[in-house]
């Protein structure tokens, strides 16, 4: 199952880019054997869009039919790492070919333009910088892959 991180804004060369790439590469490598990956990322130039509506339309353009869609949003459901892994596992086992993760702009999404089956998820009530959210998401995808592969990366406490 291909996993596509789509976000408003781009991450230039620097520490965030390095960490993001590291987690996406780890998830892609570890996920290959269990049918998860590749993990890719698309940053959308935020200067191109002026409204939530246009940003949301750009994020949701060309989403593959039948894709599992997550939108990161402060009002979304907070999932444990294992619960997140199980959602991906179930979708993969049901034949879902793509998972798309949306990270909107500073003003959020235009709810009318989000696909109806979009699942809102949150990394807590705190406000996080968009670049860091991308890194956190890539790490959680890698953690989910590790859980499903039985690797020791994730430790339950």
ChimeraX attribute file (.defattr): number of C-alpha atoms within 10 A of each C-alpha:
attribute: neighborCount
match mode: 1-to-1
recipient: residues
	/A:1	23
	/A:2	19
	/A:3	25
	/A:4	19
	/A:5	21
	/A:6	21
	/A:7	28
	/A:8	24
	/A:9	19
	/A:10	15
	/A:11	20
	/A:12	11
	/A:13	8
	/A:14	8
	/A:15	10
	/A:16	15
	/A:17	16
	/A:18	13
	/A:19	17
	/A:20	22
	/A:21	17
	/A:22	16
	/A:23	21
	/A:24	24
	/A:25	18
	/A:26	20
	/A:27	26
	/A:28	22
	/A:29	16
	/A:30	20
	/A:31	23
	/A:32	14
	/A:33	11
	/A:34	14
	/A:35	16
	/A:36	27
	/A:37	25
	/A:38	19
	/A:39	24
	/A:40	17
	/A:41	18
	/A:42	15
	/A:43	16
	/A:44	19
	/A:45	14
	/A:46	16
	/A:47	8
	/A:48	12
	/A:49	16
	/A:50	9
	/A:51	15
	/A:52	18
	/A:53	17
	/A:54	15
	/A:55	24
	/A:56	25
	/A:57	17
	/A:58	19
	/A:59	27
	/A:60	18
	/A:61	8
	/A:62	8
	/A:63	15
	/A:64	13
	/A:65	9
	/A:66	12
	/A:67	18
	/A:68	22
	/A:69	23
	/A:70	20
	/A:71	23
	/A:72	24
	/A:73	21
	/A:74	17
	/A:75	12
	/A:76	16
	/A:77	14
	/A:78	17
	/A:79	14
	/A:80	11
	/A:81	15
	/A:82	16
	/A:83	12
	/A:84	17
	/A:85	20
	/A:86	16
	/A:87	14
	/A:88	23
	/A:89	21
	/A:90	11
	/A:91	16
	/A:92	19
	/A:93	12
	/A:94	9
	/A:95	11
	/A:96	17
	/A:97	19
	/A:98	23
	/A:99	24
	/A:100	22
	/A:101	26
	/A:102	25
	/A:103	24
	/A:104	24
	/A:105	19
	/A:106	12
	/A:107	9
	/A:108	17
	/A:109	23
	/A:110	15
	/A:111	12
	/A:112	10
	/A:113	16
	/A:114	18
	/A:115	13
	/A:116	9
	/A:117	11
	/A:118	16
	/A:119	16
	/A:120	17
	/A:121	18
	/A:122	17
	/A:123	19
	/A:124	14
	/A:125	11
	/A:126	8
	/A:127	10
	/A:128	13
	/A:129	9
	/A:130	18
	/A:131	18
	/A:132	15
	/A:133	18
	/A:134	26
	/A:135	20
	/A:136	17
	/A:137	19
	/A:138	27
	/A:139	19
	/A:140	19
	/A:141	26
	/A:142	28
	/A:143	24
	/A:144	26
	/A:145	30
	/A:146	20
	/A:147	21
	/A:148	18
	/A:149	15
	/A:150	10
	/A:151	12
	/A:152	10
	/A:153	13
	/A:154	15
	/A:155	8
	/A:156	8
	/A:157	3
